[in-house]
Structure formats: structure tokens, C-alpha cells
Amino acid sequence: MELRNLNTFIRVADLHSFSRAAAELGYTQSTVTTQIQLLEQELGLPLFDRLGKRIALPPAGEILLEHARALVRGAENAKLAVQQPGPPRGKLRLGVFTSLCGGPLPQLLRRYHERYPQVDLEVQTGGWNQLARQLNAGGLDLVWLLGEGPVPGSWAQSCSGAHPLQLAAAPGSSWASPGPVPPARLSGMPFLFTEQGCPYRAVFENFCARQGLQPHIFLETDSTTAILKFALSGLGVALLPGFLLEGPQARGELVPLQVEGFAAVVPSRLFRHAAKWKTPAMEAFLALAGEV
């Protein structure tokens, strides 16, 4: 089996589309079709079920996908392992939970670039499931995730941290309070939330459920920047990791709300795929992240 054809098979399976795989790989769609047909002829089995405009993996395709990932990853590891020694260089593909971009990450990336200018650093943001798929598929070298989530046995954790969750509001708003807030008062507040499934939103909603409360959602968005802007405008109460609120609170633009009984932290963890060889660029980033 040719690695090129296996790599094409992986991209078609991950994207559920011949045309999207062709666009991503820089091939024509006919080239992608031919490569898949060559694999099917070699194996004597269909690798995709063509369901009109949709495609799906039959059992044979699922089995091949697991082995194809291992073969392509092994070839990549072999290539990297025989490269000439020297300072870290090449490409480093980092996946980051979106909220972390408002914390220490930009400063960390600046320091990394200053120390290792020969490394071509690529950063992709997203949620837990999106980044996990990319790491499993070999599209990312490292992922830095926020919150709890399913961790496959094929992942290796490199370092971790914990971030307090905070509620905050504009100082002139009616729900800003200088003292502890009883949970019962939460039912009358408009909340500015991230999307459903966000780890720190889930922590707060579980707290409210234990109190028998249903929070009123004024804003639901995947943008923490939008949440901050709404909170600064006095439109509601923001729920965010503390590192996103440090600046506005230091400037007096937002004030924390201390809710009785609510004290939570959300973990952040840096993962790599255990089967992937650690390149010098990856090792250098892991060491710097460990310092932070």
C-alpha cells in the first residue's frame, strides 16, 4: 500500500467527502477517487459506502482507518527521527481551547518564537471534540485543552494547570454586589454564557441545578470576547475563567460576584499522541509550557 493513498483515505474518512479531501490535499477530485479505487482493488473490498451525496465507512473501512493512521504516523516519525541534529526547527502544530487565547498563551508563544525562530508554529483554536479529532488524526502535534473530557488511552499528558471560575458584572449594574450573593438571587440575573457543552458553563449549571435554579441566559456565544463586551456594557453577568477577567477587574471595569457556595476551578491540560515521536520542536514547547 502506498502511504500517499493511505493518507488520502484518512482525509476522506475524516472529512466525509471526496471533494473536501481533494481541496485540502491540493488534488483534483478524480485523483482522490483513483487513489481510493486503487486501495479498494488491492484489498478486494469497498472502503466507503456511497449513500447518494454522503459516504460512510463500512466495517472494513473502520479497520483500515485505524491501521492507516498508525502507518502514516509511523512514517512521519521515521522521517523526523533521522533528521540532522541541531536547534528545533520544522513545523509545530498546536491546537488550543479557544478561551486559553485570552490567558497566558500569547505570551508563551512569543517566548517560544523568540527562543526557536526556526520553528514554523501553527496554532488552531477550537473546542474539546474538534481538537481531539485532529490530534487522533495526526493533524495536530499537541493540544492544550480546558476542562474535563474523554481522554483516550493513546494520549500522553505533559503538564496541567487549574484556573478559578468567576462571575463578574459591570460595577453600575443592578446585579453587582459588594458582598456574598445568596444562590436564590441568581434566578433574577441575565447570564452571558458560552455555548452548551463548554466545560466551565457545565460546572456552573450543575451548581444551579443542585440549588433548584434555572439560570436565565441572555447571551449564548462561542466568543469570550463578545461575553466580555456585553458584561462591560452592563448587559449581564459573565461566567469566565479568572485569567480572562484579570484586566477588566484591575481597571475597575468589572467587579466579581461572590456567590455563596460556589467556588470552582477548571483544569487545563497539554496532550500529545503517545504513538507520535516527540520532535525537538515539541520537546522545547513542552519544556517551556512546564515552566509556565
C-alpha positions as CSV (number, residue, x, y, z in Angstrom):
1,M,0.0,0.0,0.0
2,E,1.3,3.5,-0.9
3,L,1.4,5.9,2.0
4,R,0.1,8.6,-0.3
5,N,-3.1,6.6,-0.9
6,L,-3.5,5.8,2.8
7,N,-3.2,9.5,3.7
8,T,-5.8,10.3,1.1
9,F,-8.1,7.6,2.6
10,I,-7.7,9.1,6.1
11,R,-8.6,12.6,4.9
12,V,-11.7,11.4,3.0
13,A,-12.8,9.4,6.1
14,D,-12.2,12.3,8.5
15,L,-13.9,14.9,6.2
16,H,-16.7,12.6,5.0
17,S,-16.2,14.0,1.5
18,F,-14.1,13.2,-1.6
19,S,-14.3,16.8,-2.8
20,R,-13.3,18.4,0.6
21,A,-10.4,16.0,0.9
22,A,-9.2,16.9,-2.6
23,A,-9.3,20.6,-1.8
24,E,-7.4,20.1,1.4
25,L,-4.7,17.9,-0.2
26,G,-4.4,20.0,-3.4
27,Y,-5.6,17.2,-5.6
28,T,-8.3,17.0,-8.2
29,Q,-11.3,15.0,-7.2
30,S,-10.6,12.4,-9.9
31,T,-7.1,11.9,-8.3
32,V,-8.7,11.2,-4.9
33,T,-11.2,8.8,-6.5
34,T,-8.4,6.9,-8.3
35,Q,-6.3,6.6,-5.1
36,I,-9.3,5.2,-3.2
37,Q,-10.1,2.8,-6.0
38,L,-6.5,1.5,-6.0
39,L,-6.8,0.8,-2.3
40,E,-10.1,-1.0,-2.8
41,Q,-8.7,-3.1,-5.7
42,E,-5.7,-4.0,-3.6
43,L,-7.8,-5.1,-0.7
44,G,-10.7,-6.5,-2.7
45,L,-13.2,-4.7,-0.5
46,P,-15.1,-1.5,-0.7
47,L,-13.8,1.1,1.8
48,F,-16.7,3.5,1.6
49,D,-20.5,3.1,1.3
50,R,-21.7,5.7,-1.2
51,L,-25.1,6.8,0.1
52,G,-26.1,9.4,-2.5
53,K,-24.1,12.5,-1.7
54,R,-23.0,11.1,1.6
55,I,-20.3,8.5,2.3
56,A,-19.8,6.3,5.3
57,L,-17.2,3.7,6.4
58,P,-18.2,0.0,6.4
59,P,-16.5,-2.3,8.9
60,A,-13.6,-2.9,6.5
61,G,-13.1,0.8,6.2
62,E,-13.1,1.3,10.0
63,I,-10.5,-1.4,10.5
64,L,-8.2,0.1,7.7
65,L,-8.6,3.6,9.1
66,E,-7.1,2.6,12.5
67,H,-4.1,0.8,10.8
68,A,-3.7,3.6,8.2
69,R,-3.3,6.2,10.9
70,A,-0.6,4.1,12.6
71,L,1.2,3.6,9.3
72,V,1.2,7.2,8.3
73,R,2.2,8.3,11.8
74,G,5.0,5.8,11.8
75,A,6.3,7.0,8.5
76,E,6.2,10.6,9.8
77,N,8.1,9.6,13.0
78,A,10.7,7.8,11.0
79,K,11.3,10.8,8.8
80,L,11.6,13.1,11.8
81,A,13.9,10.7,13.7
82,V,16.6,10.7,11.1
83,Q,16.7,14.5,10.6
84,Q,20.0,16.2,11.3
85,P,20.5,17.2,15.0
86,G,20.6,20.9,15.8
87,P,18.2,23.5,17.2
88,P,14.5,22.8,17.0
89,R,13.1,23.5,13.5
90,G,10.4,22.4,11.2
91,K,6.7,22.7,11.9
92,L,4.8,22.6,15.2
93,R,1.1,22.3,15.0
94,L,-0.6,23.3,18.3
95,G,-4.3,23.0,19.0
96,V,-5.7,25.3,21.8
97,F,-9.0,25.5,23.5
98,T,-10.3,28.9,22.4
99,S,-10.6,30.5,25.8
100,L,-6.9,30.0,26.6
101,C,-6.0,32.5,23.9
102,G,-7.1,35.2,26.4
103,G,-4.8,33.9,29.1
104,P,-1.0,33.2,29.2
105,L,-0.9,31.6,25.8
106,P,0.1,34.6,23.6
107,Q,3.0,35.4,26.0
108,L,4.1,31.8,26.0
109,L,4.0,31.7,22.2
110,R,6.0,34.9,21.9
111,R,8.7,33.5,24.2
112,Y,8.8,30.3,22.2
113,H,9.2,32.1,18.9
114,E,12.0,34.2,20.3
115,R,13.9,31.2,21.5
116,Y,13.2,29.0,18.5
117,P,12.8,31.2,15.4
118,Q,13.4,28.3,13.0
119,V,10.2,26.5,14.1
120,D,7.2,27.2,11.9
121,L,4.5,27.4,14.6
122,E,0.8,26.9,13.6
123,V,-2.0,27.5,16.1
124,Q,-5.5,26.2,15.7
125,T,-8.3,27.1,18.1
126,G,-11.4,25.1,18.8
127,G,-13.4,23.1,21.4
128,W,-12.6,19.8,23.0
129,N,-14.1,17.4,20.4
130,Q,-12.8,19.3,17.4
131,L,-9.2,19.4,18.7
132,A,-9.4,15.8,19.9
133,R,-10.3,14.6,16.4
134,Q,-7.4,16.5,15.0
135,L,-4.9,15.0,17.4
136,N,-6.2,11.5,16.8
137,A,-6.0,12.1,13.0
138,G,-2.4,13.3,13.2
139,G,-3.4,16.9,12.1
140,L,-2.0,18.4,15.4
141,D,1.2,17.7,17.3
142,L,-0.1,19.0,20.7
143,V,-3.4,20.0,22.1
144,W,-4.0,22.3,25.1
145,L,-7.5,21.6,26.4
146,L,-9.6,23.3,29.1
147,G,-12.0,21.3,31.3
148,E,-12.8,17.7,31.7
149,G,-13.4,15.4,28.8
150,P,-12.8,11.9,27.5
151,V,-9.1,11.2,27.3
152,P,-8.2,8.2,25.1
153,G,-5.6,5.8,26.3
154,S,-3.4,6.7,23.3
155,W,-2.8,10.2,24.6
156,A,0.0,11.2,26.9
157,Q,-0.4,14.2,29.3
158,S,2.5,16.5,29.6
159,C,1.5,19.2,32.0
160,S,-1.6,20.7,33.6
161,G,-2.9,23.7,35.5
162,A,-6.1,24.8,37.3
163,H,-8.0,28.0,36.7
164,P,-10.6,29.5,39.1
165,L,-14.0,30.3,37.6
166,Q,-15.5,33.7,38.3
167,L,-18.7,35.6,37.8
168,A,-18.4,39.3,37.1
169,A,-20.6,42.2,36.2
170,A,-20.2,45.9,35.5
171,P,-20.0,47.9,38.7
172,G,-23.0,50.1,37.9
173,S,-25.4,47.2,37.1
174,S,-28.2,46.3,39.5
175,W,-26.8,42.7,40.0
176,A,-23.3,43.9,41.1
177,S,-23.0,43.2,44.8
178,P,-20.2,44.2,47.2
179,G,-20.9,41.2,49.4
180,P,-21.8,37.5,49.1
181,V,-24.7,36.7,46.9
182,P,-27.3,34.1,48.0
183,P,-27.9,31.5,45.3
184,A,-31.6,32.4,45.2
185,R,-30.7,35.8,43.7
186,L,-29.2,34.2,40.6
187,S,-32.6,33.4,39.2
188,G,-33.2,37.1,38.5
189,M,-29.9,37.7,36.7
190,P,-29.2,37.7,33.0
191,F,-26.2,35.5,32.3
192,L,-23.7,35.7,29.4
193,F,-22.7,32.1,28.6
194,T,-20.5,30.2,26.3
195,E,-22.1,27.5,24.1
196,Q,-23.7,24.4,25.5
197,G,-21.1,21.8,26.3
198,C,-18.5,24.3,27.4
199,P,-16.7,22.8,30.5
200,Y,-17.0,25.8,32.7
201,R,-20.6,26.6,31.8
202,A,-21.4,22.9,32.7
203,V,-19.8,23.4,36.2
204,F,-22.0,26.5,36.9
205,E,-25.2,24.9,35.5
206,N,-24.6,21.8,37.7
207,F,-24.2,24.2,40.7
208,C,-27.5,25.9,39.8
209,A,-29.3,22.5,39.3
210,R,-28.2,21.5,42.9
211,Q,-29.8,24.7,44.1
212,G,-33.0,24.1,42.2
213,L,-32.4,27.1,39.9
214,Q,-32.7,27.6,36.2
215,P,-30.4,30.5,35.1
216,H,-31.7,33.0,32.6
217,I,-29.5,33.1,29.6
218,F,-29.3,36.5,28.0
219,L,-26.4,35.7,25.6
220,E,-25.1,32.3,24.3
221,T,-22.0,32.5,22.2
222,D,-18.7,30.8,21.3
223,S,-16.9,34.1,21.7
224,T,-15.4,35.1,25.1
225,T,-14.7,38.5,23.6
226,A,-18.4,39.0,23.0
227,I,-19.1,37.9,26.6
228,L,-16.7,40.5,27.9
229,K,-18.1,43.3,25.8
230,F,-21.6,42.5,26.9
231,A,-20.6,42.4,30.5
232,L,-18.7,45.7,30.2
233,S,-21.8,47.3,28.7
234,G,-23.8,46.2,31.8
235,L,-26.0,43.7,29.9
236,G,-25.4,40.7,32.1
237,V,-23.2,38.6,34.3
238,A,-20.2,36.9,32.7
239,L,-19.0,33.5,33.7
240,L,-15.4,33.0,32.6
241,P,-12.0,31.7,33.8
242,G,-10.4,34.2,36.1
243,F,-7.5,34.9,33.7
244,L,-9.9,36.4,31.2
245,L,-11.3,38.8,33.9
246,E,-8.0,40.0,35.5
247,G,-7.5,43.0,33.2
248,P,-11.1,44.4,33.4
249,Q,-11.3,43.9,37.1
250,A,-7.9,45.6,37.7
251,R,-9.2,48.6,35.8
252,G,-12.4,48.7,37.7
253,E,-14.5,47.9,34.6
254,L,-15.9,44.7,36.1
255,V,-16.4,43.5,39.7
256,P,-16.5,39.9,40.9
257,L,-19.7,38.3,42.2
258,Q,-19.1,36.1,45.2
259,V,-21.9,33.5,45.1
260,E,-22.4,31.6,48.4
261,G,-21.3,28.0,48.0
262,F,-19.8,28.4,44.5
263,A,-16.0,28.0,44.3
264,A,-14.9,26.1,41.3
265,V,-11.8,25.6,39.2
266,V,-11.4,24.3,35.6
267,P,-8.3,22.3,34.7
268,S,-6.2,22.8,31.6
269,R,-4.0,20.0,30.2
270,L,-1.5,19.7,27.5
271,F,-1.6,16.4,25.5
272,R,0.2,14.7,22.7
273,H,-0.4,11.4,21.0
274,A,1.7,8.7,22.7
275,A,2.4,7.0,19.4
276,K,3.9,10.2,17.8
277,W,7.6,10.7,18.1
278,K,8.4,13.9,20.1
279,T,10.2,16.2,17.8
280,P,12.8,18.7,19.2
281,A,10.2,21.4,18.5
282,M,7.6,19.5,20.6
283,E,10.0,18.9,23.4
284,A,11.1,22.5,23.5
285,F,7.4,23.6,23.7
286,L,6.6,21.1,26.4
287,A,9.6,22.3,28.5
288,L,8.6,25.9,28.1
289,A,4.9,25.2,29.0
290,G,6.1,23.2,32.0
291,E,7.9,26.3,33.2
292,V,4.7,28.4,32.9
